[in-house]
Every structure is written in C-alpha cells, then in structure tokens.
Amino acid sequence: MSARPAGRRRRLFFGLPLDASLQAAVGTAVRPHVRGRGRRVPPENLHLTLAFLGAVAEDRIPQLAALAAGIAVAPFTLELTRLGYWARPRVIWLAPASVPPALAELAAALRERLEGAGFPCDARPFAPHVTLVRKAGRGPAVEAIPPLSWPVDRFCLFESRTEPDGARYVPLACWPLTPAREEEGDD
Ligand code: 2AM
C-alpha cells in the first residue's frame, strides 16, 4: 500500500483586507510618527488578521472556504486611530478605537468553526490590529492619529507567500459580510 503523497502546504490566515485607498491613507497618516529602524509593511500588505492558521495542506482549502461561507455577520466600521508598540514581537501597530461587537463575533465564529474542523488557532486573545512595522527598534512618536474610517464589508482567506523581496499576502477568496435581516413584524 503506498502512502498518499503529501499535498503542497500553504501558509494561510483569515483577515480583513484594506482597500488600496485606505492602505495609502494609513501609510500617509502614520509615516511621520514612525521612528528608528524597522521593516515597514508595504501598503499593499496592510491587513487585519482574524485567525492565523499557519501551514495547511492545500487540499483542505475547500473545507476552509465552506466553513467561511457559512458565517453570517453584519458589516461594521472601524475607526483606526490607536498607535502602539509590542516590544516582544517588536511591531508597531494601528488599532481601532474600539472593537465593534460584529468584529468580535466574526473572529469568534471563525475560530470556533476552525477549531471544530480541526484547524488549531492561536490561543491568545483576539487583539485586532494592523501591523505597520516589524523589527521596530522603538515605539511610535504618538499614541493616536486622527481616526481613519474603515467600512468593513468582507473578509478573506489569505496566503502568505515568501518572495525574494519579502512576504506578500494574497487573498485567495473573500466572503461578503451580510446585513442582518430585518425582523418581521408580528402585526
Ligand atoms: P502580525 O501582523 O501581528 O505579525 C500573516 O503572517 C499574518 O498572520 C500577520 O498579520 C501576523 O500577525 C499574523 N499572525 C498571527 N499569528 C502568527 C504567527 N504565529 N506567525 C506568523 N504570523 C502570525
């Protein structure tokens, strides 16, 4: 009996994509406040991670797509404003002023379904952020920028590809957030 050949593995995560105009706006807004050494995330790579999967056999991608397609969460808006620094991973990040319930619900629904389907997720609590700089030597010069509004209407499965000039995050598929259906009146 021959063993099934190991499928190709891909490095995957679910996340929220920023439109090109918001990627550019974030780049412009934070540039003056980032000091010292570090690797800035190129604007086209800016995103917010919902659930990191790591290396996954590519024949399991349809299972991930089916699981994502079953999630029904309403669209929401994030106000990107808080700038911060995590000394351990040495990243400078941008985060929303607050976490709308729909964002928490989306991340929780994804993680629950992933765990249920045998995709272990990061056990750390969900701390939504957009990483701006990696290997940063020091934190940002200010703790906040004027809020940038981010209307979120979809989430995506991304592949993290390693290319000669660094990582590139490529959306493989996206799913729309669906407005809550109006409750039917009972009169
Ligand atoms: P970060 O931006 O805070 O570094 C792709 O690597 C994305 O998945 C990044 O946004 C990264 O978060 C996130 N991620 C979460 N856990 C990770 C891990 N254990 N290894 C690499 N990336 C991780």
py3Dmol code that shows the C-alpha trace and the ligand (Angstrom):
import py3Dmol

protein = """\
ATOM      1  CA  MET A   1       0.000   0.000   0.000  1.00  0.00           C
ATOM      2  CA  SER A   2       1.516   3.312  -0.995  1.00  0.00           C
ATOM      3  CA  ALA A   3       1.250   6.326   1.254  1.00  0.00           C
ATOM      4  CA  ARG A   4      -0.767   9.227  -0.085  1.00  0.00           C
ATOM      5  CA  PRO A   5       1.696  11.830  -1.356  1.00  0.00           C
ATOM      6  CA  ALA A   6       1.857  14.817   0.956  1.00  0.00           C
ATOM      7  CA  GLY A   7      -0.009  17.734  -0.652  1.00  0.00           C
ATOM      8  CA  ARG A   8       1.606  21.105  -1.015  1.00  0.00           C
ATOM      9  CA  ARG A   9       1.270  23.166   2.129  1.00  0.00           C
ATOM     10  CA  ARG A  10       0.404  26.809   2.098  1.00  0.00           C
ATOM     11  CA  ARG A  11       0.751  29.392   4.841  1.00  0.00           C
ATOM     12  CA  LEU A  12      -2.753  30.736   5.406  1.00  0.00           C
ATOM     13  CA  PHE A  13      -4.727  33.141   7.541  1.00  0.00           C
ATOM     14  CA  PHE A  14      -8.145  34.754   7.579  1.00  0.00           C
ATOM     15  CA  GLY A  15      -8.149  38.530   7.674  1.00  0.00           C
ATOM     16  CA  LEU A  16      -9.704  41.800   6.650  1.00  0.00           C
ATOM     17  CA  PRO A  17      -8.295  43.442   3.523  1.00  0.00           C
ATOM     18  CA  LEU A  18      -7.867  47.224   3.335  1.00  0.00           C
ATOM     19  CA  ASP A  19      -8.868  48.842   0.048  1.00  0.00           C
ATOM     20  CA  ALA A  20      -5.987  50.454  -1.853  1.00  0.00           C
ATOM     21  CA  SER A  21      -7.158  53.963  -0.921  1.00  0.00           C
ATOM     22  CA  LEU A  22      -7.196  53.117   2.802  1.00  0.00           C
ATOM     23  CA  GLN A  23      -3.808  51.389   2.545  1.00  0.00           C
ATOM     24  CA  ALA A  24      -2.411  54.610   1.069  1.00  0.00           C
ATOM     25  CA  ALA A  25      -4.167  56.776   3.672  1.00  0.00           C
ATOM     26  CA  VAL A  26      -2.771  54.667   6.522  1.00  0.00           C
ATOM     27  CA  GLY A  27       0.725  54.903   5.043  1.00  0.00           C
ATOM     28  CA  THR A  28       0.496  58.692   4.787  1.00  0.00           C
ATOM     29  CA  ALA A  29      -1.044  59.163   8.245  1.00  0.00           C
ATOM     30  CA  VAL A  30       1.478  57.062  10.168  1.00  0.00           C
ATOM     31  CA  ARG A  31       4.681  57.902   8.298  1.00  0.00           C
ATOM     32  CA  PRO A  32       5.536  60.988  10.386  1.00  0.00           C
ATOM     33  CA  HIS A  33       5.166  59.037  13.647  1.00  0.00           C
ATOM     34  CA  VAL A  34       7.335  56.009  12.929  1.00  0.00           C
ATOM     35  CA  ARG A  35      10.897  56.491  14.116  1.00  0.00           C
ATOM     36  CA  GLY A  36      14.048  54.449  14.152  1.00  0.00           C
ATOM     37  CA  ARG A  37      14.870  51.186  12.475  1.00  0.00           C
ATOM     38  CA  GLY A  38      12.351  48.634  11.317  1.00  0.00           C
ATOM     39  CA  ARG A  39      10.796  46.967   8.303  1.00  0.00           C
ATOM     40  CA  ARG A  40       7.731  48.879   7.222  1.00  0.00           C
ATOM     41  CA  VAL A  41       4.914  46.720   5.923  1.00  0.00           C
ATOM     42  CA  PRO A  42       4.333  47.801   2.297  1.00  0.00           C
ATOM     43  CA  PRO A  43       0.896  49.410   1.859  1.00  0.00           C
ATOM     44  CA  GLU A  44      -0.372  46.573  -0.338  1.00  0.00           C
ATOM     45  CA  ASN A  45       0.316  44.125   2.515  1.00  0.00           C
ATOM     46  CA  LEU A  46      -1.595  46.031   5.220  1.00  0.00           C
ATOM     47  CA  HIS A  47      -4.443  43.907   6.653  1.00  0.00           C
ATOM     48  CA  LEU A  48      -6.042  42.886   9.946  1.00  0.00           C
ATOM     49  CA  THR A  49      -5.611  39.225  10.924  1.00  0.00           C
ATOM     50  CA  LEU A  50      -8.723  37.437  12.209  1.00  0.00           C
ATOM     51  CA  ALA A  51      -7.284  33.928  12.610  1.00  0.00           C
ATOM     52  CA  PHE A  52      -3.810  32.674  11.782  1.00  0.00           C
ATOM     53  CA  LEU A  53      -3.633  29.082  10.532  1.00  0.00           C
ATOM     54  CA  GLY A  54      -0.008  28.551   9.556  1.00  0.00           C
ATOM     55  CA  ALA A  55       0.909  25.814   7.060  1.00  0.00           C
ATOM     56  CA  VAL A  56      -2.162  23.983   5.753  1.00  0.00           C
ATOM     57  CA  ALA A  57      -2.302  21.206   3.131  1.00  0.00           C
ATOM     58  CA  GLU A  58      -3.766  22.819   0.035  1.00  0.00           C
ATOM     59  CA  ASP A  59      -6.374  20.111  -0.399  1.00  0.00           C
ATOM     60  CA  ARG A  60      -8.010  21.413   2.786  1.00  0.00           C
ATOM     61  CA  ILE A  61      -8.647  24.859   1.271  1.00  0.00           C
ATOM     62  CA  PRO A  62     -12.179  23.926   0.062  1.00  0.00           C
ATOM     63  CA  GLN A  63     -13.024  22.944   3.652  1.00  0.00           C
ATOM     64  CA  LEU A  64     -11.853  26.375   4.832  1.00  0.00           C
ATOM     65  CA  ALA A  65     -13.912  28.050   2.130  1.00  0.00           C
ATOM     66  CA  ALA A  66     -17.051  26.114   3.087  1.00  0.00           C
ATOM     67  CA  LEU A  67     -16.615  26.984   6.728  1.00  0.00           C
ATOM     68  CA  ALA A  68     -16.130  30.695   5.940  1.00  0.00           C
ATOM     69  CA  ALA A  69     -19.131  30.769   3.619  1.00  0.00           C
ATOM     70  CA  GLY A  70     -21.393  29.681   6.470  1.00  0.00           C
ATOM     71  CA  ILE A  71     -20.608  32.724   8.608  1.00  0.00           C
ATOM     72  CA  ALA A  72     -23.284  35.432   8.747  1.00  0.00           C
ATOM     73  CA  VAL A  73     -22.094  38.623  10.431  1.00  0.00           C
ATOM     74  CA  ALA A  74     -23.245  42.167   9.654  1.00  0.00           C
ATOM     75  CA  PRO A  75     -20.868  44.750   8.137  1.00  0.00           C
ATOM     76  CA  PHE A  76     -19.277  47.231  10.552  1.00  0.00           C
ATOM     77  CA  THR A  77     -16.996  50.250  10.559  1.00  0.00           C
ATOM     78  CA  LEU A  78     -13.655  50.521  12.320  1.00  0.00           C
ATOM     79  CA  GLU A  79     -12.127  53.825  13.351  1.00  0.00           C
ATOM     80  CA  LEU A  80      -8.393  53.253  13.032  1.00  0.00           C
ATOM     81  CA  THR A  81      -6.723  55.594  15.480  1.00  0.00           C
ATOM     82  CA  ARG A  82      -4.587  53.956  18.216  1.00  0.00           C
ATOM     83  CA  LEU A  83      -0.880  53.574  17.549  1.00  0.00           C
ATOM     84  CA  GLY A  84       1.157  51.232  19.713  1.00  0.00           C
ATOM     85  CA  TYR A  85       4.222  49.048  20.099  1.00  0.00           C
ATOM     86  CA  TRP A  86       4.622  45.444  21.235  1.00  0.00           C
ATOM     87  CA  ALA A  87       8.172  45.064  22.470  1.00  0.00           C
ATOM     88  CA  ARG A  88       8.221  41.249  22.271  1.00  0.00           C
ATOM     89  CA  PRO A  89       7.457  40.788  18.575  1.00  0.00           C
ATOM     90  CA  ARG A  90       8.852  44.326  18.041  1.00  0.00           C
ATOM     91  CA  VAL A  91       5.921  45.522  15.985  1.00  0.00           C
ATOM     92  CA  ILE A  92       4.317  48.914  15.641  1.00  0.00           C
ATOM     93  CA  TRP A  93       0.592  48.600  15.061  1.00  0.00           C
ATOM     94  CA  LEU A  94      -2.525  50.628  14.344  1.00  0.00           C
ATOM     95  CA  ALA A  95      -5.737  49.591  16.064  1.00  0.00           C
ATOM     96  CA  PRO A  96      -9.357  50.675  16.122  1.00  0.00           C
ATOM     97  CA  ALA A  97     -10.647  52.953  18.874  1.00  0.00           C
ATOM     98  CA  SER A  98     -12.927  50.145  19.996  1.00  0.00           C
ATOM     99  CA  VAL A  99     -13.902  46.664  18.883  1.00  0.00           C
ATOM    100  CA  PRO A 100     -17.419  46.621  17.418  1.00  0.00           C
ATOM    101  CA  PRO A 101     -19.420  43.576  18.558  1.00  0.00           C
ATOM    102  CA  ALA A 102     -19.661  42.396  14.924  1.00  0.00           C
ATOM    103  CA  LEU A 103     -15.860  42.214  14.648  1.00  0.00           C
ATOM    104  CA  ALA A 104     -15.570  40.193  17.861  1.00  0.00           C
ATOM    105  CA  GLU A 105     -18.403  37.968  16.620  1.00  0.00           C
ATOM    106  CA  LEU A 106     -16.702  37.412  13.255  1.00  0.00           C
ATOM    107  CA  ALA A 107     -13.375  36.438  14.837  1.00  0.00           C
ATOM    108  CA  ALA A 108     -15.077  34.200  17.405  1.00  0.00           C
ATOM    109  CA  ALA A 109     -17.261  32.482  14.774  1.00  0.00           C
ATOM    110  CA  LEU A 110     -14.237  31.804  12.595  1.00  0.00           C
ATOM    111  CA  ARG A 111     -12.116  30.455  15.424  1.00  0.00           C
ATOM    112  CA  GLU A 112     -14.915  28.268  16.716  1.00  0.00           C
ATOM    113  CA  ARG A 113     -15.538  26.749  13.288  1.00  0.00           C
ATOM    114  CA  LEU A 114     -11.834  26.331  12.632  1.00  0.00           C
ATOM    115  CA  GLU A 115     -11.260  24.549  15.923  1.00  0.00           C
ATOM    116  CA  GLY A 116     -14.328  22.392  15.276  1.00  0.00           C
ATOM    117  CA  ALA A 117     -12.942  21.377  11.873  1.00  0.00           C
ATOM    118  CA  GLY A 118      -9.519  20.513  13.275  1.00  0.00           C
ATOM    119  CA  PHE A 119      -7.620  23.694  12.420  1.00  0.00           C
ATOM    120  CA  PRO A 120      -5.967  24.811  15.638  1.00  0.00           C
ATOM    121  CA  CYS A 121      -5.783  28.588  16.044  1.00  0.00           C
ATOM    122  CA  ASP A 122      -3.623  30.867  18.092  1.00  0.00           C
ATOM    123  CA  ALA A 123      -4.881  30.580  21.683  1.00  0.00           C
ATOM    124  CA  ARG A 124      -4.038  34.193  22.517  1.00  0.00           C
ATOM    125  CA  PRO A 125      -6.997  36.533  22.952  1.00  0.00           C
ATOM    126  CA  PHE A 126      -8.025  38.367  19.789  1.00  0.00           C
ATOM    127  CA  ALA A 127      -6.287  41.764  19.675  1.00  0.00           C
ATOM    128  CA  PRO A 128      -7.319  43.329  16.380  1.00  0.00           C
ATOM    129  CA  HIS A 129      -4.523  45.410  14.854  1.00  0.00           C
ATOM    130  CA  VAL A 130      -2.876  46.314  11.577  1.00  0.00           C
ATOM    131  CA  THR A 131       0.870  45.715  11.751  1.00  0.00           C
ATOM    132  CA  LEU A 132       2.744  48.703  10.340  1.00  0.00           C
ATOM    133  CA  VAL A 133       6.401  47.984  11.128  1.00  0.00           C
ATOM    134  CA  ARG A 134       8.215  44.761  12.012  1.00  0.00           C
ATOM    135  CA  LYS A 135      11.565  44.549  13.822  1.00  0.00           C
ATOM    136  CA  ALA A 136      10.886  48.046  15.089  1.00  0.00           C
ATOM    137  CA  GLY A 137      13.565  49.399  17.399  1.00  0.00           C
ATOM    138  CA  ARG A 138      11.187  51.717  19.247  1.00  0.00           C
ATOM    139  CA  GLY A 139       7.567  52.696  19.545  1.00  0.00           C
ATOM    140  CA  PRO A 140       5.705  55.357  17.593  1.00  0.00           C
ATOM    141  CA  ALA A 141       6.096  59.044  18.430  1.00  0.00           C
ATOM    142  CA  VAL A 142       2.392  59.480  19.265  1.00  0.00           C
ATOM    143  CA  GLU A 143      -0.323  57.227  20.666  1.00  0.00           C
ATOM    144  CA  ALA A 144      -3.066  58.169  18.243  1.00  0.00           C
ATOM    145  CA  ILE A 145      -3.729  59.574  14.799  1.00  0.00           C
ATOM    146  CA  PRO A 146      -6.923  61.274  13.621  1.00  0.00           C
ATOM    147  CA  PRO A 147      -9.337  58.372  13.049  1.00  0.00           C
ATOM    148  CA  LEU A 148      -9.427  56.775   9.628  1.00  0.00           C
ATOM    149  CA  SER A 149     -12.817  55.245   8.917  1.00  0.00           C
ATOM    150  CA  TRP A 150     -12.747  51.709   7.581  1.00  0.00           C
ATOM    151  CA  PRO A 151     -16.089  50.333   6.400  1.00  0.00           C
ATOM    152  CA  VAL A 152     -15.596  46.562   6.537  1.00  0.00           C
ATOM    153  CA  ASP A 153     -17.819  44.623   4.168  1.00  0.00           C
ATOM    154  CA  ARG A 154     -15.886  41.406   3.578  1.00  0.00           C
ATOM    155  CA  PHE A 155     -13.275  39.049   4.985  1.00  0.00           C
ATOM    156  CA  CYS A 156     -10.765  36.931   3.092  1.00  0.00           C
ATOM    157  CA  LEU A 157      -8.611  33.836   3.234  1.00  0.00           C
ATOM    158  CA  PHE A 158      -5.049  34.999   2.574  1.00  0.00           C
ATOM    159  CA  GLU A 159      -1.941  33.132   1.587  1.00  0.00           C
ATOM    160  CA  SER A 160       1.345  34.437   2.932  1.00  0.00           C
ATOM    161  CA  ARG A 161       3.885  33.932   0.150  1.00  0.00           C
ATOM    162  CA  THR A 162       7.578  34.352   0.623  1.00  0.00           C
ATOM    163  CA  GLU A 163       9.049  36.210  -2.311  1.00  0.00           C
ATOM    164  CA  PRO A 164      12.614  37.389  -2.872  1.00  0.00           C
ATOM    165  CA  ASP A 165      11.790  40.864  -1.613  1.00  0.00           C
ATOM    166  CA  GLY A 166       9.737  39.709   1.403  1.00  0.00           C
ATOM    167  CA  ALA A 167       6.318  38.343   2.299  1.00  0.00           C
ATOM    168  CA  ARG A 168       3.294  39.030   0.150  1.00  0.00           C
ATOM    169  CA  TYR A 169      -0.245  38.460   1.391  1.00  0.00           C
ATOM    170  CA  VAL A 170      -2.510  37.294  -1.415  1.00  0.00           C
ATOM    171  CA  PRO A 171      -6.293  36.987  -0.936  1.00  0.00           C
ATOM    172  CA  LEU A 172      -7.343  33.568  -2.252  1.00  0.00           C
ATOM    173  CA  ALA A 173     -11.084  34.091  -1.698  1.00  0.00           C
ATOM    174  CA  CYS A 174     -13.318  36.627   0.055  1.00  0.00           C
ATOM    175  CA  TRP A 175     -16.812  36.461   1.572  1.00  0.00           C
ATOM    176  CA  PRO A 176     -19.204  39.391   1.993  1.00  0.00           C
ATOM    177  CA  LEU A 177     -20.492  40.425   5.390  1.00  0.00           C
ATOM    178  CA  THR A 178     -24.233  40.294   5.232  1.00  0.00           C
ATOM    179  CA  PRO A 179     -26.546  42.893   6.756  1.00  0.00           C
ATOM    180  CA  ALA A 180     -28.756  41.446   9.480  1.00  0.00           C
ATOM    181  CA  ARG A 181     -32.165  40.561   8.091  1.00  0.00           C
ATOM    182  CA  GLU A 182     -34.926  42.813   9.377  1.00  0.00           C
ATOM    183  CA  GLU A 183     -37.053  41.028  11.945  1.00  0.00           C
ATOM    184  CA  GLU A 184     -40.517  40.516  10.550  1.00  0.00           C
ATOM    185  CA  GLY A 185     -43.108  42.480  12.472  1.00  0.00           C
ATOM    186  CA  ASP A 186     -45.693  40.466  14.310  1.00  0.00           C
ATOM    187  CA  ASP A 187     -48.624  42.670  13.485  1.00  0.00           C
TER     188      ASP A 187
END
"""
ligand_1 = """\
23
2AM
P 1.100 40.305 12.909
O 0.745 41.234 11.795
O 0.669 40.782 14.235
O 2.531 39.928 12.883
C 0.484 36.780 8.422
O 1.673 36.294 8.970
C -0.369 37.432 9.471
O -0.744 36.496 10.475
C 0.304 38.591 10.171
O -0.594 39.661 10.201
C 0.563 38.083 11.581
O 0.302 38.973 12.621
C -0.475 37.032 11.764
N -0.031 36.013 12.719
C -0.676 35.662 13.856
N -0.047 34.695 14.477
C 1.067 34.420 13.762
C 2.148 33.512 13.915
N 2.203 32.639 14.930
N 3.128 33.526 12.989
C 3.085 34.403 11.952
N 2.081 35.271 11.737
C 1.085 35.279 12.630
"""
view = py3Dmol.view(width=600, height=400)
view.addModel(protein, "pdb")
view.setStyle({"model": 0}, {"cartoon": {"style": "trace"}})
view.addModel(ligand_1, "xyz")
view.setStyle({"model": 1}, {"stick": {}})
view.zoomTo()
view.show()
